[in-house]
Amino acid sequence: MDPIFTYTMKVRDYECDTQGHVNNANYQ
């Protein structure tokens, strides 16, 4: 796998995780 692509995916994963947690906190 391309290292840059892998890094980008990790960053996107992290962003989705944090957004999901913030959204969950707001809705609950």
C-alpha positions as CSV (number, residue, x, y, z in Angstrom):
1,M,0.0,0.0,0.0
2,D,1.1,3.6,-0.6
3,P,2.3,5.0,2.7
4,I,0.8,8.4,1.9
5,F,-2.6,6.8,1.1
6,T,-2.4,4.8,4.3
7,Y,-1.6,8.0,6.3
8,T,-4.5,9.8,4.7
9,M,-6.9,7.0,5.6
10,K,-5.8,7.0,9.2
11,V,-6.3,10.7,9.4
12,R,-9.8,10.4,7.9
13,D,-10.6,7.5,10.3
14,Y,-9.5,9.7,13.2
15,E,-11.7,12.6,12.0
16,C,-14.7,10.4,11.5
17,D,-14.2,8.9,15.0
18,T,-14.0,12.3,16.7
19,Q,-17.0,13.6,14.8
20,G,-19.0,10.5,15.7
21,H,-18.1,10.9,19.4
22,V,-19.1,14.6,19.4
23,N,-22.3,13.8,17.5
24,N,-23.2,11.0,20.0
25,A,-22.6,13.3,22.9
26,N,-24.8,16.0,21.4
27,Y,-27.7,13.6,20.6
28,Q,-27.6,11.8,24.0
